[in-house]
Amino acid sequence: MGDAKKRAVDKFRADLTLRIAKRLQKKLALGFIVFGVARVDGITLDAALSRTLEKNPEIVQARIVLEQAAGKRLVFRSTALPDFKIQGLAGLQGGKRADEPTLRPFAFARGFFSQPLFDAAVPASLRRGNIEMLIAQQRLNVAIVEQLHTTRIAFYTALYNDSLRALGEAQRERLAQNVTTQSERYRAGQTNRAAIVSAQLLERELEPRIQEVERGYEGALLTLATTMGSADDTVRPDGQLQFAALNYDVASETSTALSQRADLQLARLLVRAAAEDQRIIEAQYYPALDAVVSGLGIPVTVRTANSGSALSSNDILSSEIAGGVAFTWRVIDNGRVGGQVARQRAIREMNEISLRQIEANVSLDLQRISNNFRAIEGRWKSLNAAVTGAEQNVIVIQRSLAEGLSSQLEFRTAESSFLETRSALLSAAYQQNVALAEWDRATGRYFQFSNDRKVP
């Protein structure tokens, strides 16, 4: 029995040494990857938001579209500006004529100028050009809000998973200490082999949970790096999840959201743009009045006509200029204009319906988030009061287990209870930060966002 017991202890030591070696190998490999290949940057939330504004591909694309909108505005304004065209023709003129060469070059030019005097589409076109610039600006604002929100959620998710990972590592160290304690008691003859196996099983049960948290952490880092426009760099969020009791006036915040939210302002602009487009099409029903000037210029070297005389001095030269007013009115509509007006009216009405739906959902969204604030705060208070007792219970049972006064089942129950309570507390802090981010987006406060919040 003595030899068998010694071999069992040696085998246990070998297994424990192997597990420790594998962990060290994993940590060293991870450190090599992090510090030897990829560049790790510790970054705060404010710095992440700032880098997102600067480098995010969606925001950069929206800025380019804003520059293109200036060209579109010029196109809309062109209907009120004058139009001037020149036509030119040049060639060779041949033939037999006394005292004249056989081939003679010739050229002449024609010019056309028009200026709208009355056009019902001009006022609507000018307004439509200005609205096009405003639409591009609001689309940029919407892109900024969405990408900043994505960055913020990814940052919170990374902090949350990192906290869970740290909690799991601390629990694993505690369980590893329990394995060591049980092995020492086994060598001292105070327990049997089953206690060691039970302690090892408790330690190994934590591995899948830690691995799942690590995958979530890596996914959050990938999302964060992508939205920041730094997909080639490995970023590491700095900070910790904080919980702060919040209480907002939903009625006043609803009023603020209706006036500040970028997506609502964009929806209103789309309604205005559709209305102006409809007016531009309807302008074809009304007459148009243009001032027109045309001219024809022919050089003196070009012979344009002949009086019948053999003398070149009797040739007729003709250059002219004419001006007046042109009047155009579509008297009968064959359905082309009417069909375009009906289609544009339907687009405007659909935009109005979408706008009313978004405005109606503002107060509902804010009320829902406000209810989440209260529910999360109540859960946080209860969990915060319970986590201290759960931790103390684990410490007491672990000491009792080391003295042989408690069982592995009691230790496992206490350890699981503490882990679940602590994880639920972290989850409440994470949910509160996510709800706060949703609140800032729903109220249009992302351009005023600051992470300088104090924990009571």
C-alpha positions as CSV (number, residue, x, y, z in Angstrom):
1,M,0.0,0.0,0.0
2,G,2.9,2.3,0.7
3,D,4.4,1.9,-2.7
4,A,1.0,2.3,-4.4
5,K,0.4,5.5,-2.5
6,K,3.8,6.8,-3.4
7,R,3.2,6.0,-7.1
8,A,-0.2,7.8,-7.0
9,V,1.4,10.9,-5.4
10,D,4.2,10.9,-8.0
11,K,1.6,10.6,-10.8
12,F,-0.4,13.4,-9.4
13,R,2.7,15.6,-9.2
14,A,3.5,14.8,-12.8
15,D,0.0,15.7,-14.0
16,L,0.0,18.9,-12.0
17,T,3.5,19.8,-13.4
18,L,2.2,19.0,-16.9
19,R,-0.8,21.3,-16.5
20,I,1.3,24.1,-15.2
21,A,3.8,23.7,-18.1
22,K,0.9,23.8,-20.6
23,R,-0.5,27.0,-19.1
24,L,3.0,28.7,-19.1
25,Q,3.5,27.6,-22.7
26,K,0.1,29.1,-23.7
27,K,0.9,32.4,-21.9
28,L,4.3,32.6,-23.4
29,A,3.0,31.9,-26.9
30,L,0.3,34.5,-26.4
31,G,2.9,37.0,-25.1
32,F,5.0,36.3,-28.2
33,I,2.1,36.9,-30.5
34,V,1.1,40.1,-28.7
35,F,4.5,41.7,-28.2
36,G,6.5,40.1,-30.9
37,V,4.2,40.3,-34.0
38,A,1.3,42.5,-33.4
39,R,1.4,46.0,-31.9
40,V,-0.8,46.4,-28.8
41,D,-2.2,49.8,-28.0
42,G,-3.8,50.6,-24.7
43,I,-6.7,53.0,-25.6
44,T,-9.3,54.8,-23.6
45,L,-12.9,55.2,-24.7
46,D,-12.5,58.9,-25.6
47,A,-9.4,58.1,-27.7
48,A,-11.3,55.2,-29.4
49,L,-14.1,57.6,-30.3
50,S,-11.7,60.2,-31.6
51,R,-9.9,57.7,-33.8
52,T,-13.2,56.4,-35.1
53,L,-14.1,60.0,-36.2
54,E,-10.8,60.3,-38.0
55,K,-10.3,56.9,-39.7
56,N,-13.6,55.0,-39.8
57,P,-14.3,54.0,-43.5
58,E,-18.0,54.7,-43.3
59,I,-17.4,58.2,-42.0
60,V,-14.7,58.9,-44.5
61,Q,-17.1,57.8,-47.3
62,A,-19.8,60.1,-45.9
63,R,-17.4,63.0,-46.0
64,I,-16.7,62.3,-49.7
65,V,-20.4,62.2,-50.4
66,L,-20.7,65.6,-48.7
67,E,-18.2,67.1,-51.1
68,Q,-20.1,65.6,-54.0
69,A,-23.3,67.2,-52.8
70,A,-21.7,70.7,-53.7
71,G,-21.6,69.6,-57.3
72,K,-25.2,68.4,-57.2
73,R,-26.2,71.8,-55.9
74,L,-24.6,73.5,-58.9
75,V,-26.6,71.2,-61.1
76,F,-29.9,72.3,-59.5
77,R,-28.9,76.0,-59.7
78,S,-28.0,75.8,-63.4
79,T,-31.7,76.1,-64.4
80,A,-31.6,79.8,-63.3
81,L,-28.3,80.6,-64.9
82,P,-27.8,81.8,-68.5
83,D,-26.8,79.4,-71.3
84,F,-24.3,80.4,-74.0
85,K,-23.2,78.2,-76.9
86,I,-20.8,78.7,-79.9
87,Q,-20.8,76.7,-83.1
88,G,-17.9,76.9,-85.5
89,L,-17.3,75.5,-89.0
90,A,-14.0,75.6,-91.1
91,G,-12.9,74.1,-94.4
92,L,-11.7,74.7,-97.9
93,Q,-13.6,76.4,-100.8
94,G,-12.6,75.5,-104.4
95,G,-13.5,76.6,-107.9
96,K,-12.3,78.6,-110.9
97,R,-12.6,82.4,-110.5
98,A,-10.8,85.2,-112.2
99,D,-7.8,86.5,-110.2
100,E,-8.6,84.0,-107.4
101,P,-6.8,80.9,-106.3
102,T,-8.4,77.5,-106.9
103,L,-8.6,76.6,-103.2
104,R,-9.4,79.1,-100.5
105,P,-9.9,78.4,-96.7
106,F,-13.1,79.5,-95.1
107,A,-14.6,79.6,-91.6
108,F,-17.7,81.1,-89.9
109,A,-19.2,80.9,-86.4
110,R,-22.7,80.9,-84.8
111,G,-23.6,81.9,-81.2
112,F,-26.7,81.2,-79.1
113,F,-27.5,82.8,-75.8
114,S,-30.5,82.2,-73.6
115,Q,-31.6,83.5,-70.2
116,P,-34.7,82.2,-68.3
117,L,-37.0,85.1,-67.6
118,F,-39.9,83.1,-66.1
119,D,-39.6,79.4,-65.2
120,A,-41.7,77.9,-62.4
121,A,-39.0,75.3,-61.7
122,V,-36.3,77.8,-60.8
123,P,-37.3,78.6,-57.2
124,A,-37.9,74.9,-56.4
125,S,-34.5,74.0,-58.0
126,L,-32.7,76.6,-55.9
127,R,-34.3,75.3,-52.7
128,R,-33.6,71.7,-53.8
129,G,-29.9,72.4,-54.2
130,N,-29.6,73.8,-50.7
131,I,-31.5,70.8,-49.3
132,E,-29.1,68.4,-51.1
133,M,-26.3,69.9,-49.1
134,L,-28.2,69.6,-45.9
135,I,-29.1,66.0,-46.6
136,A,-25.4,65.1,-47.2
137,Q,-24.5,66.8,-43.9
138,Q,-27.1,64.9,-42.0
139,R,-26.1,61.6,-43.6
140,L,-22.6,62.3,-42.4
141,N,-24.0,63.0,-38.9
142,V,-26.0,59.7,-39.0
143,A,-22.9,57.8,-40.0
144,I,-20.9,59.4,-37.2
145,V,-23.6,58.5,-34.6
146,E,-23.9,54.8,-35.8
147,Q,-20.1,54.3,-36.0
148,L,-19.5,55.9,-32.6
149,H,-22.2,53.8,-31.1
150,T,-20.7,50.7,-32.6
151,T,-17.3,51.6,-31.2
152,R,-18.7,52.3,-27.8
153,I,-20.6,49.1,-27.5
154,A,-17.5,47.1,-28.7
155,F,-15.4,48.9,-26.1
156,Y,-17.9,48.0,-23.3
157,T,-18.1,44.4,-24.6
158,A,-14.3,44.1,-24.5
159,L,-14.1,45.5,-21.0
160,Y,-17.0,43.1,-19.9
161,N,-15.4,40.0,-21.3
162,D,-12.0,41.0,-20.0
163,S,-13.5,41.4,-16.5
164,L,-15.1,38.0,-16.8
165,R,-11.8,36.5,-17.9
166,A,-10.0,38.1,-14.9
167,L,-12.7,36.7,-12.6
168,G,-12.3,33.3,-14.1
169,E,-8.5,33.4,-13.8
170,A,-8.9,34.3,-10.1
171,Q,-11.3,31.5,-9.6
172,R,-9.0,29.1,-11.3
173,E,-6.1,30.1,-9.1
174,R,-8.4,29.5,-6.1
175,L,-9.3,26.1,-7.4
176,A,-5.7,25.3,-8.2
177,Q,-4.8,26.2,-4.6
178,N,-7.6,23.8,-3.5
179,V,-6.0,21.0,-5.6
180,T,-2.6,21.7,-4.0
181,T,-4.2,21.6,-0.5
182,Q,-5.9,18.3,-1.2
183,S,-2.7,16.8,-2.5
184,E,-0.9,17.8,0.6
185,R,-3.6,16.4,2.8
186,Y,-3.4,13.2,0.7
187,R,0.3,12.9,1.3
188,A,-0.3,13.5,5.0
189,G,-2.8,10.6,5.0
190,Q,-5.7,12.9,5.9
191,T,-7.9,12.2,2.8
192,N,-8.2,9.8,0.0
193,R,-7.6,9.9,-3.8
194,A,-11.2,10.8,-4.5
195,A,-10.8,14.2,-2.9
196,I,-7.9,15.1,-5.3
197,V,-9.8,13.9,-8.3
198,S,-12.9,15.9,-7.2
199,A,-10.7,19.0,-6.8
200,Q,-9.2,18.5,-10.3
201,L,-12.6,18.2,-11.8
202,L,-13.7,21.4,-10.2
203,E,-10.7,23.2,-11.7
204,R,-11.2,21.7,-15.2
205,E,-14.9,22.6,-15.2
206,L,-13.9,26.3,-15.4
207,E,-11.8,25.9,-18.6
208,P,-14.7,26.0,-21.1
209,R,-16.2,29.1,-19.5
210,I,-12.9,30.9,-19.6
211,Q,-12.3,29.9,-23.3
212,E,-15.8,31.2,-24.2
213,V,-15.1,34.5,-22.6
214,E,-11.7,34.8,-24.4
215,R,-13.4,34.3,-27.7
216,G,-15.9,37.0,-26.9
217,Y,-13.1,39.3,-25.9
218,E,-11.2,38.7,-29.2
219,G,-14.4,39.3,-31.2
220,A,-15.0,42.6,-29.4
221,L,-11.4,43.7,-30.1
222,L,-11.8,42.8,-33.8
223,T,-15.0,44.9,-34.0
224,L,-13.4,47.7,-32.1
225,A,-10.3,47.8,-34.4
226,T,-12.5,47.6,-37.5
227,T,-14.7,50.5,-36.6
228,M,-11.7,52.5,-35.6
229,G,-10.2,52.0,-39.0
230,S,-7.2,50.2,-37.6
231,A,-7.9,46.6,-38.4
232,D,-4.2,45.8,-38.7
233,D,-3.5,46.9,-35.1
234,T,-4.3,45.1,-31.9
235,V,-5.9,47.4,-29.5
236,R,-6.4,46.9,-25.8
237,P,-9.2,48.9,-24.0
238,D,-8.1,50.7,-20.9
239,G,-10.5,51.3,-18.0
240,Q,-13.2,49.4,-16.2
241,L,-17.0,49.1,-16.3
242,Q,-18.5,51.6,-13.9
243,F,-22.0,51.8,-12.5
244,A,-23.8,55.0,-11.8
245,A,-27.4,55.5,-10.8
246,L,-29.2,57.5,-13.5
247,N,-32.6,59.2,-13.5
248,Y,-33.8,61.2,-16.6
249,D,-37.0,63.1,-17.3
250,V,-38.5,61.2,-20.2
251,A,-40.8,64.0,-21.3
252,S,-38.0,66.6,-21.5
253,E,-35.6,64.2,-23.1
254,T,-38.2,63.3,-25.7
255,S,-38.5,66.9,-26.7
256,T,-34.7,67.2,-26.9
257,A,-34.5,64.0,-29.0
258,L,-37.1,65.3,-31.5
259,S,-35.1,68.4,-32.1
260,Q,-31.5,67.0,-32.0
261,R,-31.5,63.5,-33.5
262,A,-29.7,63.3,-36.8
263,D,-31.9,60.6,-38.2
264,L,-35.0,62.7,-37.6
265,Q,-33.5,65.7,-39.2
266,L,-32.5,63.6,-42.1
267,A,-36.0,62.2,-42.4
268,R,-37.5,65.7,-42.4
269,L,-35.0,66.8,-45.1
270,L,-36.0,63.9,-47.3
271,V,-39.7,64.9,-47.0
272,R,-38.7,68.5,-48.0
273,A,-36.6,67.2,-50.9
274,A,-39.4,65.0,-52.2
275,A,-41.8,68.0,-52.1
276,E,-39.4,70.2,-54.0
277,D,-38.8,67.4,-56.6
278,Q,-42.6,67.3,-57.1
279,R,-42.8,71.0,-57.6
280,I,-40.0,70.8,-60.2
281,I,-41.9,68.2,-62.1
282,E,-45.2,70.2,-61.8
283,A,-43.5,73.3,-63.3
284,Q,-43.7,71.7,-66.7
285,Y,-47.5,72.5,-66.6
286,Y,-46.7,76.2,-66.7
287,P,-45.3,78.4,-69.5
288,A,-41.6,79.3,-69.7
289,L,-40.3,82.6,-71.0
290,D,-36.7,82.9,-72.1
291,A,-34.6,85.8,-73.5
292,V,-32.7,84.5,-76.6
293,V,-30.0,86.1,-78.7
294,S,-28.3,84.4,-81.7
295,G,-25.7,85.6,-84.1
296,L,-23.8,84.5,-87.3
297,G,-20.3,85.8,-88.0
298,I,-18.7,85.3,-91.4
299,P,-15.2,86.6,-92.2
300,V,-14.7,88.9,-95.3
301,T,-12.6,86.3,-97.0
302,V,-15.6,84.0,-97.5
303,R,-17.7,84.5,-100.5
304,T,-21.2,83.6,-99.6
305,A,-23.2,84.9,-102.6
306,N,-22.7,86.4,-106.1
307,S,-24.8,89.0,-107.9
308,G,-24.0,87.5,-111.3
309,S,-21.1,89.7,-112.1
310,A,-17.6,88.4,-112.8
311,L,-16.1,90.9,-110.5
312,S,-15.3,89.7,-106.9
313,S,-16.2,93.1,-105.6
314,N,-19.8,92.4,-106.3
315,D,-20.0,89.4,-104.0
316,I,-22.4,89.6,-101.0
317,L,-21.1,89.2,-97.5
318,S,-23.6,88.3,-94.7
319,S,-23.2,88.5,-90.9
320,E,-26.2,88.9,-88.6
321,I,-27.4,89.1,-85.0
322,A,-30.9,88.6,-83.8
323,G,-32.6,88.8,-80.3
324,G,-36.0,88.3,-78.8
325,V,-38.1,86.4,-76.4
326,A,-39.1,82.7,-76.6
327,F,-42.3,81.4,-75.2
328,T,-42.9,77.7,-74.5
329,W,-46.1,76.1,-73.0
330,R,-47.1,72.5,-72.9
331,V,-50.8,72.8,-73.8
332,I,-51.7,69.1,-73.8
333,D,-50.1,66.6,-71.4
334,N,-49.9,63.1,-72.9
335,G,-49.5,61.6,-69.4
336,R,-45.8,61.8,-69.1
337,V,-45.7,64.8,-66.7
338,G,-48.8,63.6,-64.8
339,G,-47.3,60.1,-64.3
340,Q,-44.0,61.6,-63.0
341,V,-46.0,63.9,-60.6
342,A,-48.0,60.9,-59.2
343,R,-44.9,58.8,-58.7
344,Q,-43.1,61.7,-56.9
345,R,-46.2,62.4,-54.8
346,A,-46.2,58.7,-53.6
347,I,-42.5,59.0,-52.7
348,R,-43.2,62.1,-50.6
349,E,-46.1,60.5,-48.8
350,M,-44.0,57.4,-48.0
351,N,-41.3,59.6,-46.6
352,E,-43.9,61.4,-44.4
353,I,-45.2,58.1,-43.1
354,S,-41.7,57.0,-42.2
355,L,-41.0,60.3,-40.4
356,R,-44.2,60.1,-38.4
357,Q,-43.3,56.5,-37.3
358,I,-39.8,57.5,-36.2
359,E,-41.2,60.4,-34.2
360,A,-43.8,58.2,-32.6
361,N,-41.2,55.7,-31.6
362,V,-38.9,58.2,-29.8
363,S,-40.9,58.4,-26.6
364,L,-41.5,54.7,-26.6
365,D,-37.8,53.9,-26.9
366,L,-36.9,56.4,-24.2
367,Q,-39.5,55.0,-21.9
368,R,-38.2,51.5,-22.5
369,I,-34.6,52.4,-21.8
370,S,-35.7,54.4,-18.7
371,N,-37.5,51.2,-17.4
372,N,-34.3,49.3,-18.1
373,F,-32.3,51.8,-16.0
374,R,-34.6,51.2,-13.0
375,A,-34.6,47.4,-13.3
376,I,-30.8,47.2,-13.7
377,E,-30.3,49.5,-10.7
378,G,-32.4,47.3,-8.5
379,R,-30.6,44.2,-9.7
380,W,-27.2,45.9,-9.1
381,K,-28.1,46.8,-5.5
382,S,-29.2,43.3,-4.6
383,L,-26.2,41.7,-6.3
384,N,-23.8,44.1,-4.7
385,A,-25.1,43.3,-1.3
386,A,-24.9,39.5,-2.0
387,V,-21.5,39.3,-3.6
388,T,-19.6,40.2,-0.4
389,G,-21.4,37.5,1.6
390,A,-20.8,34.9,-1.2
391,E,-17.1,35.7,-1.2
392,Q,-16.8,35.4,2.5
393,N,-18.7,32.1,2.4
394,V,-16.2,30.7,-0.1
395,I,-13.2,31.7,2.0
396,V,-14.7,30.1,5.1
397,I,-15.6,26.9,3.4
398,Q,-12.2,26.7,1.7
399,R,-10.5,27.0,5.1
400,S,-12.9,24.4,6.5
401,L,-12.1,22.1,3.5
402,A,-8.4,22.5,4.2
403,E,-9.0,21.3,7.7
404,G,-11.2,18.5,6.6
405,L,-14.4,20.0,8.1
406,S,-16.2,20.6,4.8
407,S,-16.8,18.5,1.7
408,Q,-15.9,19.1,-1.9
409,L,-19.7,19.5,-2.7
410,E,-20.0,22.3,-0.2
411,F,-17.0,24.0,-1.7
412,R,-18.2,23.5,-5.2
413,T,-21.7,25.0,-4.3
414,A,-20.1,28.0,-2.6
415,E,-17.7,28.6,-5.4
416,S,-20.4,28.3,-8.1
417,S,-22.6,30.7,-6.1
418,F,-19.9,33.3,-5.8
419,L,-18.9,33.0,-9.5
420,E,-22.5,33.4,-10.6
421,T,-23.1,36.3,-8.3
422,R,-20.0,38.1,-9.3
423,S,-20.6,37.5,-13.0
424,A,-24.2,38.8,-12.6
425,L,-22.8,41.9,-11.0
426,L,-20.5,42.5,-13.9
427,S,-23.4,41.8,-16.3
428,A,-25.5,44.4,-14.6
429,A,-22.7,47.0,-15.0
430,Y,-22.3,46.1,-18.6
431,Q,-26.0,46.3,-19.3
432,Q,-26.2,49.7,-17.6
433,N,-23.4,51.0,-19.8
434,V,-25.0,49.6,-22.9
435,A,-28.4,51.1,-21.9
436,L,-26.7,54.5,-21.4
437,A,-25.2,54.3,-24.9
438,E,-28.6,53.5,-26.3
439,W,-30.0,56.5,-24.4
440,D,-27.4,58.8,-25.8
441,R,-28.2,57.6,-29.3
442,A,-31.9,57.8,-28.8
443,T,-31.7,61.4,-27.5
444,G,-29.2,62.6,-30.1
445,R,-26.5,63.3,-27.5
446,Y,-23.6,61.5,-29.2
447,F,-22.0,64.8,-30.3
448,Q,-22.1,65.9,-26.6
449,F,-20.9,62.5,-25.2
450,S,-18.3,62.4,-22.5
451,N,-17.1,59.5,-20.5
452,D,-16.4,61.6,-17.4
453,R,-19.1,60.1,-15.2
454,K,-18.5,59.5,-11.5
455,V,-19.5,56.4,-9.7
456,P,-21.5,57.2,-6.6
